[in-house]
Each structure stands twice: as structure tokens, then as C-alpha cells.
């Protein structure tokens, strides 16, 4: 039975101030992104887009197809050995435990879940991995923009710790998109009150890190899952991180 996230838990988590720790793999450059109009109102006090409508039958495709090899924008993603992943962290439809409006993304950093709230008290649940930076921010915000196959720019403090990363500095053109890029196949960039939180939802080639706390990064998903999420949520979608 899916455990319901308590209102007290949500409020206490949101009350945490943003930590001053440096963000590592979360930092990346913005590329071109398509703007989309608005057509719905929500409890955030602003207008958001309705979530893309996809049937539960599509969501519940066999895992062998869901996590199979995939050609995407000229990159060949390898199949994920999903049988080696704890089943609770594989994509699935569950009863919505959040109480949030349809179209809202909710990240539960404690349980390592990301929910996309749908109609009829349902949610799509994805397993996530959380890095140190993933605990550095909580609250309500929006997905300001999205990027397919983003480039990655390690921040100066990370380069200082790992000089071998200097080749990927902003001055050197950053790390180009690819299968080894820490931001993976997609990145969703989170803004609050018009300002970049430096908090990202992104893909990762390290499928074995899902469900775990890692040394770096924000909130990482299996590449096949971040592609699925990317296709379901438009820009300006609301997000709650607890």
C-alpha cells in the first residue's frame, strides 16, 4: 500500500531553507527550448499547462519494452538491466499519495520517489537517485524550461577538487551531450520566483544509482524514465520538492 505523504511532513520539509552547499552535476547550460501556452489554473496561484494525457495501458508497458534499448536524437541508449533494480523504483502507476493537482511533479527525497500527479487520484511514480545537492533545496517552484541532451558545465569548486574536469569548464566549451554526460538524455531546470534554483531533474547513465544517495548531483532518473517524464510535462509545470 502506497504510504501517504502527511501534510505535516510536507510543511515541515518546505520550511527548510536552501542549503549553501555547492551544486555539482546539477549545473548545466540552457539550450534552445520550446515555449508552450497555458490553459489551466492551479493552487500555486498561477496558470499551468494540463499534463499530457497518456493511457495507463501505455504507462504499464512491459518493462522489457519500457527499459529497452532506444535510439534518441542520434544517440543509442543501451537497455537497462531492470531485473537488477529494486522493483519499487521502476516506473509504475500508483494511488496518488500527495494530494497535489494533476500535472504537478512531487519529489520525495526521503523515499527516493518522483511522482507525476494524474487525474482520478493516480500518479506515475519513478525511482530517483539523490545526490548531496538533491537535499540542498526544497519548496515549490516551476519547471522553467527543458532541454534534450544538455551540455554539462562543472562548477569552479568541483573543478578545484577534480582538476581533470577542467577540460569541461565553461571556458573550454563544457561537456558535450552524450552517453557519458552526467545530465543524461534530458534535464528539467527549476526556477522559483523567476530565479534559477540550480536544482535539476536529469537523466543518468548510472542506472544502479537509482534509489540511492550518491556523492554528487541533484535528482537523477534512469535515462528512459527522464525521457518519459520530459514528454509528459510541459514547461511551467509546478514542482514540489520535500
Backbone as numpy.savetxt, mean C-alpha at the origin, in Angstrom:
# Nx Ny Nz CAx CAy CAz Cx Cy Cz
-13.14 -16.23 12.57 -13.99 -15.03 12.57 -13.11 -13.80 12.57
-13.35 -12.90 11.64 -12.55 -11.69 11.53 -12.76 -10.83 12.77
-11.70 -10.40 13.42 -11.78 -9.61 14.63 -12.08 -8.16 14.28
-13.08 -7.57 14.92 -13.48 -6.20 14.64 -12.52 -5.23 15.30
-12.12 -4.22 14.52 -11.24 -3.19 15.05 -12.08 -2.26 15.91
-11.75 -2.13 17.18 -12.55 -1.35 18.11 -12.39 0.14 17.83
-13.46 0.92 18.13 -13.40 2.36 17.97 -12.34 2.97 18.87
-12.19 2.43 20.09 -11.14 2.93 20.99 -9.77 2.72 20.40
-9.58 1.55 19.77 -8.28 1.25 19.14 -7.98 2.23 18.02
-9.02 2.52 17.19 -8.82 3.46 16.10 -8.46 4.84 16.60
-9.20 5.32 17.61 -8.99 6.68 18.09 -7.64 6.82 18.78
-7.27 5.82 19.57 -5.99 5.92 20.27 -4.82 5.85 19.30
-4.97 5.04 18.26 -3.90 4.93 17.28 -3.75 6.22 16.48
-4.89 6.84 16.14 -4.84 8.07 15.37 -4.24 9.21 16.17
-4.30 9.11 17.49 -3.79 10.18 18.34 -2.28 10.23 18.37
-1.64 9.17 17.91 -0.18 9.14 17.90 0.36 10.20 16.95
1.35 10.92 17.37 1.97 11.91 16.48 2.90 11.21 15.53
3.15 11.84 14.39 4.07 11.27 13.42 5.47 11.23 14.00
6.11 10.09 13.94 7.45 9.95 14.50 8.46 10.68 13.63
9.58 11.02 14.24 10.59 11.80 13.52 11.63 10.92 12.85
11.42 9.60 12.87 12.41 8.72 12.25 12.45 8.92 10.75
13.58 8.61 10.14 13.73 8.78 8.70 13.01 7.67 7.98
12.47 8.01 6.78 11.80 7.02 5.96 12.79 6.55 4.91
12.82 5.23 4.69 13.82 4.69 3.78 13.22 4.31 2.45
12.81 3.03 2.29 12.35 2.58 0.97 11.07 3.25 0.56
10.40 3.98 1.46 9.14 4.63 1.11 9.35 5.82 0.20
10.49 6.43 0.24 10.70 7.67 -0.50 10.95 7.37 -1.96
10.18 7.98 -2.82 10.36 7.80 -4.24 9.92 9.04 -4.97
10.18 9.10 -6.25 9.82 10.26 -7.05 8.46 10.06 -7.68
7.76 11.18 -7.84 6.48 11.13 -8.52 6.69 11.08 -10.02
5.94 10.22 -10.68 5.95 10.21 -12.14 4.65 10.77 -12.64
4.35 10.53 -13.90 3.09 10.98 -14.44 1.95 10.20 -13.81
0.85 10.88 -13.52 -0.31 10.19 -12.95 -1.57 10.79 -13.55
-2.54 9.92 -13.80 -3.77 10.38 -14.42 -4.70 10.94 -13.36
-5.31 12.08 -13.63 -6.28 12.65 -12.70 -7.66 12.14 -13.05
-8.49 11.94 -12.03 -9.82 11.40 -12.23 -10.80 12.28 -11.48
-12.04 12.39 -11.95 -13.02 13.24 -11.29 -13.58 12.63 -10.03
-14.45 13.38 -9.35 -15.06 12.92 -8.11 -16.55 12.66 -8.35
-17.10 11.73 -7.57 -18.53 11.49 -7.75 -19.23 11.02 -6.48
-18.59 11.10 -5.33 -19.24 10.63 -4.11 -18.78 11.45 -2.92
-19.59 11.44 -1.87 -19.24 12.12 -0.62 -18.90 11.08 0.44
-18.04 11.46 1.39 -17.71 10.51 2.46 -17.54 11.24 3.77
-17.26 10.48 4.80 -17.19 11.04 6.15 -15.93 11.85 6.40
-15.03 11.93 5.44 -13.82 12.72 5.62 -14.11 14.20 5.41
-15.33 14.54 5.01 -15.66 15.93 4.81 -15.38 16.42 3.40
-14.96 15.54 2.52 -14.67 15.91 1.14 -15.26 14.89 0.21
-15.09 15.11 -1.08 -15.63 14.17 -2.05 -14.58 13.18 -2.48
-15.00 11.94 -2.69 -14.09 10.89 -3.14 -14.73 10.17 -4.31
-13.96 9.35 -4.96 -14.49 8.57 -6.05 -15.06 7.25 -5.54
-16.06 6.77 -6.23 -16.57 5.45 -5.90 -15.53 4.40 -6.25
-15.43 3.34 -5.44 -14.46 2.29 -5.77 -14.86 1.56 -7.03
-13.88 1.08 -7.74 -14.19 0.27 -8.91 -14.99 -0.95 -8.49
-15.98 -1.32 -9.25 -16.83 -2.45 -8.89 -16.31 -3.70 -9.57
-15.93 -4.67 -8.78 -15.44 -5.95 -9.27 -16.17 -7.02 -8.47
-16.63 -8.05 -9.14 -17.40 -9.06 -8.43 -16.51 -9.88 -7.50
-17.12 -10.41 -6.45 -16.38 -11.24 -5.52 -15.82 -12.47 -6.22
-16.50 -12.94 -7.25 -16.00 -14.10 -7.99 -14.65 -13.78 -8.61
-14.49 -12.53 -9.09 -13.21 -12.13 -9.66 -12.13 -12.06 -8.58
-12.52 -11.56 -7.41 -11.55 -11.44 -6.32 -11.09 -12.81 -5.85
-12.01 -13.77 -5.87 -11.72 -15.09 -5.32 -11.23 -16.06 -6.40
-10.49 -15.56 -7.36 -9.89 -16.44 -8.36 -8.93 -17.40 -7.68
-8.66 -18.55 -8.28 -7.70 -19.48 -7.66 -6.37 -18.78 -7.40
-5.75 -19.11 -6.29 -4.50 -18.46 -5.95 -3.43 -18.70 -7.01
-3.50 -19.85 -7.66 -2.52 -20.13 -8.70 -2.61 -19.11 -9.84
-3.83 -18.60 -10.10 -4.00 -17.56 -11.10 -3.74 -16.19 -10.52
-4.21 -15.97 -9.29 -4.06 -14.68 -8.63 -2.59 -14.30 -8.45
-1.77 -15.29 -8.12 -0.36 -15.05 -7.84 0.56 -15.69 -8.89
0.01 -15.93 -10.07 0.81 -16.51 -11.14 1.73 -15.48 -11.78
2.60 -15.97 -12.66 3.50 -15.08 -13.40 2.66 -14.09 -14.20
3.19 -12.88 -14.34 2.40 -11.81 -14.95 3.32 -10.89 -15.74
2.93 -10.59 -16.96 3.65 -9.60 -17.76 2.96 -8.26 -17.57
3.74 -7.25 -17.20 3.14 -5.96 -16.85 4.08 -4.84 -17.30
3.60 -4.03 -18.22 4.35 -2.86 -18.70 5.78 -3.21 -19.11
5.94 -4.36 -19.72 7.25 -4.77 -20.20 8.10 -5.50 -19.19
7.59 -5.67 -17.97 8.31 -6.41 -16.93 7.61 -7.75 -16.71
8.39 -8.79 -16.49 7.84 -10.12 -16.27 7.94 -10.48 -14.80
6.81 -10.34 -14.11 6.77 -10.69 -12.69 6.74 -12.20 -12.53
7.60 -12.75 -11.67 7.58 -14.20 -11.46 6.37 -14.63 -10.64
6.00 -15.88 -10.75 4.93 -16.43 -9.93 5.34 -16.40 -8.46
4.37 -16.20 -7.59 4.61 -16.18 -6.15 4.35 -17.58 -5.59
5.29 -18.15 -4.83 5.05 -19.46 -4.21 4.10 -19.30 -3.01
2.83 -19.07 -3.33 1.85 -18.68 -2.30 1.66 -19.74 -1.22
1.99 -20.99 -1.53 1.84 -22.03 -0.51 2.83 -21.87 0.63
3.86 -21.06 0.42 4.84 -20.80 1.47 4.46 -19.60 2.34
3.35 -18.94 2.00 2.88 -17.78 2.75 1.73 -18.20 3.65
1.71 -17.69 4.88 0.60 -17.97 5.79 -0.70 -17.58 5.09
-1.68 -18.49 4.98 -2.90 -18.22 4.22 -3.65 -16.96 4.66
-3.51 -16.56 5.91 -4.24 -15.37 6.36 -3.77 -14.10 5.65
-2.56 -14.14 5.06 -2.02 -12.96 4.40 -2.22 -12.98 2.88
-2.95 -13.96 2.39 -3.28 -14.01 0.97 -4.56 -13.21 0.72
-4.71 -12.66 -0.45 -5.86 -11.81 -0.78 -7.17 -12.58 -0.63
-8.14 -11.97 0.02 -9.42 -12.64 0.23 -10.49 -11.62 0.59
-11.75 -12.02 0.42 -12.89 -11.20 0.81 -13.30 -11.61 2.22
-13.47 -10.60 3.09 -13.85 -10.87 4.48 -14.97 -9.93 4.88
-15.60 -10.23 6.02 -16.54 -9.27 6.61 -15.76 -8.03 7.03
-16.28 -6.86 6.69 -15.57 -5.61 6.99 -15.49 -5.38 8.50
-14.27 -5.31 9.07 -14.14 -5.08 10.51 -13.95 -3.61 10.87
-13.96 -2.71 9.88 -13.54 -1.33 10.11 -14.68 -0.35 10.34
-15.84 -0.60 9.72 -16.94 0.35 9.82 -16.75 1.59 8.97
-15.74 1.60 8.09 -15.48 2.76 7.26 -16.33 2.72 5.97
-16.39 3.85 5.29 -17.20 3.95 4.07 -16.57 3.14 2.94
-17.40 2.59 2.05 -16.86 1.88 0.89 -15.90 2.76 0.11
-14.82 2.15 -0.35 -13.79 2.88 -1.07 -12.63 3.32 -0.19
-12.77 3.15 1.13 -11.71 3.54 2.06 -10.69 2.43 2.20
-9.42 2.81 2.24 -8.33 1.88 2.54 -8.03 2.00 4.03
-7.92 0.88 4.71 -7.56 0.87 6.13 -6.36 -0.05 6.31
-5.30 0.48 6.89 -4.10 -0.31 7.16 -4.02 -0.57 8.65
-4.07 -1.83 9.01 -3.93 -2.26 10.40 -2.49 -2.74 10.58
-1.62 -1.85 11.07 -0.20 -2.17 11.15 0.08 -3.27 12.18
-0.75 -3.38 13.19 -0.53 -4.38 14.22 -0.76 -5.79 13.69
-1.85 -5.95 12.95 -2.21 -7.29 12.46 -1.63 -7.58 11.07
-1.00 -6.55 10.46 -0.38 -6.72 9.14 -1.41 -6.98 8.06
-2.53 -6.22 8.13 -3.58 -6.33 7.12 -3.82 -4.97 6.48
-4.19 -4.98 5.22 -4.73 -3.82 4.54 -6.11 -4.20 4.04
-7.10 -3.36 4.35 -8.47 -3.59 3.93 -8.88 -2.55 2.89
-9.55 -2.98 1.84 -10.25 -2.09 0.95 -11.73 -2.33 1.18
-12.39 -1.35 1.77 -13.79 -1.51 2.16 -14.67 -1.48 0.92
-15.60 -2.43 0.87 -16.53 -2.54 -0.25 -17.97 -2.40 0.26
-18.90 -2.48 -0.66 -20.32 -2.41 -0.29 -20.72 -3.68 0.48
-21.90 -3.62 1.09 -22.51 -4.77 1.75 -21.66 -5.34 2.89
-20.98 -4.43 3.62 -20.20 -4.84 4.79 -19.12 -5.86 4.46
-18.55 -5.75 3.29 -17.46 -6.62 2.88 -16.19 -5.79 2.71
-15.06 -6.47 2.69 -13.78 -5.82 2.43 -12.86 -6.82 1.75
-12.00 -6.31 0.89 -10.91 -7.13 0.38 -9.75 -6.96 1.35
-9.20 -8.06 1.81 -8.09 -8.00 2.75 -6.82 -8.50 2.08
-5.75 -7.71 2.21 -4.44 -8.07 1.69 -3.46 -8.17 2.86
-2.54 -9.10 2.78 -1.46 -9.13 3.76 -0.41 -8.10 3.41
0.20 -7.51 4.43 1.25 -6.51 4.20 2.45 -6.80 5.09
3.57 -6.27 4.69 4.76 -6.24 5.53 4.97 -4.80 5.98
5.42 -4.62 7.20 5.59 -3.28 7.77 7.05 -3.06 8.13
7.64 -2.01 7.59 8.99 -1.64 7.98 8.96 -0.62 9.11
10.13 -0.22 9.57 10.19 0.78 10.64 9.39 2.02 10.27
9.54 2.45 9.03 8.83 3.64 8.58 7.32 3.42 8.55
6.90 2.16 8.46 5.49 1.85 8.45 4.80 2.16 9.76
5.56 2.28 10.84 5.00 2.63 12.14 5.18 4.11 12.45
5.74 4.88 11.50 6.13 6.26 11.77 4.98 7.25 11.62
3.87 6.80 11.06 2.76 7.72 10.81 1.45 6.98 10.95
0.44 7.68 11.49 -0.91 7.12 11.53 -1.90 8.26 11.41
-3.09 7.94 10.98 -4.12 8.97 10.84 -4.91 8.81 9.56
-5.65 9.85 9.22 -6.48 9.87 8.01 -5.83 10.75 6.96
-5.90 10.32 5.72 -5.28 11.06 4.63 -5.94 10.61 3.33
-5.32 10.95 2.21 -5.83 10.51 0.91 -4.67 9.98 0.06
-5.03 9.15 -0.90 -4.07 8.74 -1.92 -3.99 9.88 -2.93
-2.95 10.69 -2.80 -2.84 11.88 -3.65 -2.61 11.51 -5.11
-1.74 10.54 -5.34 -1.50 10.07 -6.69 -0.92 8.66 -6.65
-0.90 8.02 -7.81 -0.43 6.65 -7.94 0.60 6.60 -9.05
1.47 5.61 -8.98 2.51 5.49 -10.00 2.77 4.03 -10.33
2.75 3.72 -11.62 3.15 2.40 -12.09 4.67 2.34 -12.21
5.25 1.28 -11.73 6.69 1.05 -11.83 7.48 2.32 -11.50
7.38 2.76 -10.24 8.04 4.01 -9.85 9.57 3.87 -9.76
10.24 5.00 -9.87 11.66 5.00 -9.56 11.82 5.15 -8.05
12.99 4.83 -7.55 13.25 4.89 -6.10 14.47 5.74 -5.83
14.34 6.65 -4.85 15.45 7.51 -4.47 15.73 7.32 -2.98
16.82 6.67 -2.61 17.12 6.53 -1.18 17.43 7.89 -0.57
16.93 8.17 0.63 17.20 9.46 1.27 18.67 9.56 1.68
19.17 10.78 1.87 20.59 10.98 2.21 21.05 10.19 3.43
20.19 10.11 4.46 20.62 9.40 5.67 20.79 7.91 5.42
20.02 7.37 4.48 20.18 5.96 4.14 21.46 5.74 3.35
21.76 6.68 2.45 23.00 6.59 1.69 24.21 6.70 2.62
24.07 7.52 3.65 25.17 7.65 4.61 25.43 6.33 5.32
24.37 5.60 5.62 24.53 4.29 6.27 25.00 3.23 5.29
24.56 3.35 4.04 24.87 2.36 3.02 25.44 3.07 1.79
26.71 3.41 1.79 27.31 4.19 0.69 27.13 3.54 -0.68
26.95 2.23 -0.73 26.79 1.57 -2.03 25.51 2.02 -2.75
24.61 2.67 -2.00 23.37 3.15 -2.60 23.51 4.52 -3.26
24.69 5.12 -3.15 24.89 6.45 -3.71 24.62 6.47 -5.22
24.81 5.34 -5.87 24.56 5.28 -7.31 23.09 5.53 -7.64
22.21 5.41 -6.61 20.79 5.63 -6.82 20.30 6.95 -6.24
21.22 7.84 -5.90 20.84 9.13 -5.34 20.11 9.96 -6.39
19.45 11.03 -5.93 18.75 11.91 -6.86 19.71 12.48 -7.89
20.92 12.81 -7.44 21.91 13.37 -8.35 22.30 12.39 -9.46
22.21 11.10 -9.15 22.59 10.07 -10.12 21.38 9.47 -10.84
20.24 10.10 -10.69 19.08 9.66 -11.46 18.20 8.63 -10.80
18.48 8.28 -9.53 17.64 7.34 -8.77 17.71 5.93 -9.36
17.03 4.99 -8.72 16.97 3.62 -9.24 15.81 3.52 -10.21
16.11 3.04 -11.38 15.09 2.91 -12.42 14.08 1.82 -12.03
12.89 1.88 -12.63 11.90 0.83 -12.37 12.44 -0.55 -12.74
11.97 -1.56 -12.04 12.41 -2.91 -12.35 12.08 -3.88 -11.25
12.41 -5.13 -11.46 12.05 -6.19 -10.52 12.79 -6.08 -9.20
13.93 -5.39 -9.18 14.71 -5.24 -7.95 14.41 -3.93 -7.23
13.63 -3.07 -7.84 13.31 -1.78 -7.23 12.52 -1.99 -5.94
12.92 -1.37 -4.81 12.24 -1.59 -3.53 10.77 -1.17 -3.52
10.37 -0.27 -4.44 8.96 0.14 -4.49 8.10 -0.79 -5.33
8.72 -1.74 -5.98 7.96 -2.75 -6.69 7.22 -2.22 -7.90
6.11 -2.88 -8.21 5.37 -2.62 -9.45 4.48 -1.40 -9.38
4.11 -0.97 -8.19 3.21 0.17 -8.02 3.54 0.87 -6.71
3.21 2.17 -6.67 3.31 2.91 -5.41 2.12 3.86 -5.31
1.55 3.95 -4.12 0.46 4.88 -3.83 0.98 5.88 -2.81
0.89 7.17 -3.14 1.53 8.23 -2.37 0.49 8.94 -1.50
0.76 9.04 -0.22 -0.23 9.48 0.75 0.05 10.91 1.21
-0.97 11.78 1.07 -0.88 13.17 1.50 -1.93 13.44 2.57
-1.60 14.35 3.47 -2.53 14.78 4.51 -2.54 16.30 4.52
-3.72 16.88 4.39 -3.86 18.35 4.36 -2.96 18.98 3.31
-2.86 18.32 2.16 -2.09 18.85 1.06 -0.59 18.65 1.15
-0.12 17.96 2.18 1.31 17.76 2.37 1.67 16.27 2.27
2.83 16.00 1.69 3.31 14.63 1.54 3.68 14.08 2.91
3.08 12.97 3.29 3.42 12.33 4.56 4.72 11.53 4.47
5.21 11.32 3.24 6.33 10.41 2.96 5.97 8.96 3.26
4.69 8.70 3.40 4.19 7.36 3.69 3.66 6.77 2.38
4.04 5.54 2.09 3.69 4.91 0.82 3.09 3.52 1.04
2.20 3.16 0.15 1.84 1.76 -0.05 2.55 1.36 -1.33
3.27 0.27 -1.29 4.05 -0.09 -2.48 4.23 -1.59 -2.60
4.61 -2.01 -3.79 4.89 -3.42 -4.03 6.27 -3.78 -3.53
6.54 -5.06 -3.54 7.86 -5.54 -3.12 8.15 -6.88 -3.77
9.38 -7.07 -4.23 9.76 -8.39 -4.75 9.96 -9.42 -3.64
10.00 -8.95 -2.39 10.29 -9.83 -1.26 8.99 -10.39 -0.68
8.39 -11.34 -1.39 7.11 -11.90 -0.97 7.18 -12.53 0.42
8.36 -13.00 0.82 8.50 -13.66 2.11 8.40 -12.68 3.29
8.42 -11.37 2.99 8.34 -10.37 4.05 6.90 -10.03 4.43
5.92 -10.55 3.69 4.53 -10.23 3.97 4.11 -10.86 5.29
3.46 -10.04 6.12 3.05 -10.49 7.45 4.10 -10.26 8.52
5.23 -9.67 8.13 6.33 -9.50 9.07 6.69 -8.03 9.23
7.44 -7.74 10.29 8.03 -6.42 10.49 9.45 -6.47 9.95
9.74 -5.55 9.03 11.04 -5.55 8.37 11.87 -4.36 8.84
13.11 -4.32 8.39 14.03 -3.28 8.85 13.81 -1.96 8.13
13.20 -1.98 6.96 13.04 -0.74 6.21 11.74 -0.76 5.43
11.35 0.41 4.96 10.17 0.51 4.13 8.94 0.97 4.88
7.88 1.24 4.14 6.59 1.64 4.72 5.67 0.42 4.78
4.68 0.38 3.91 3.73 -0.73 3.87 3.89 -1.41 2.52
4.37 -2.63 2.54 4.65 -3.36 1.30 3.65 -4.47 1.08
3.30 -4.69 -0.18 2.41 -5.76 -0.57 3.12 -6.61 -1.62
2.64 -7.83 -1.78 3.09 -8.65 -2.91 2.82 -7.87 -4.19
3.72 -7.93 -5.15 3.54 -7.15 -6.37 2.19 -7.42 -7.03
1.77 -8.68 -7.07 0.48 -8.98 -7.68 -0.67 -8.34 -6.91
-0.50 -8.19 -5.58 -1.56 -7.57 -4.77 -1.58 -6.06 -4.93
-0.41 -5.42 -5.00 -0.41 -3.96 -5.16 -0.96 -3.58 -6.53
-0.74 -4.42 -7.54 -1.33 -4.17 -8.85 -2.85 -4.26 -8.76
-3.35 -5.26 -8.05 -4.79 -5.42 -7.87 -5.37 -4.22 -7.14
-4.72 -3.80 -6.05 -5.21 -2.65 -5.28 -5.17 -1.39 -6.13
-4.08 -1.18 -6.84 -3.91 -0.01 -7.70 -5.07 0.11 -8.69
-5.48 -1.02 -9.26 -6.54 -1.00 -10.26 -7.91 -0.76 -9.64
-8.06 -0.95 -8.35 -9.36 -0.83 -7.69 -9.59 0.54 -7.05
-8.54 1.28 -6.76 -8.73 2.55 -6.05 -8.28 3.72 -6.91
-9.09 4.73 -7.04 -8.70 5.93 -7.79 -7.91 6.89 -6.91
-7.29 7.85 -7.55 -6.64 8.91 -6.80 -7.67 9.66 -5.96
-7.21 10.23 -4.87 -8.04 10.96 -3.89 -8.86 10.03 -3.02
-8.61 8.72 -3.11 -9.30 7.79 -2.21 -8.86 8.02 -0.78
-9.75 7.86 0.20 -9.37 8.06 1.60 -8.62 6.85 2.14
-7.71 7.12 3.06 -6.96 6.05 3.72 -6.87 6.35 5.20
-6.99 5.31 6.00 -6.83 5.38 7.46 -5.76 4.40 7.86
-4.74 4.87 8.55 -3.66 4.02 9.05 -3.73 3.99 10.56
-3.82 2.80 11.13 -3.92 2.65 12.60 -2.81 1.76 13.09
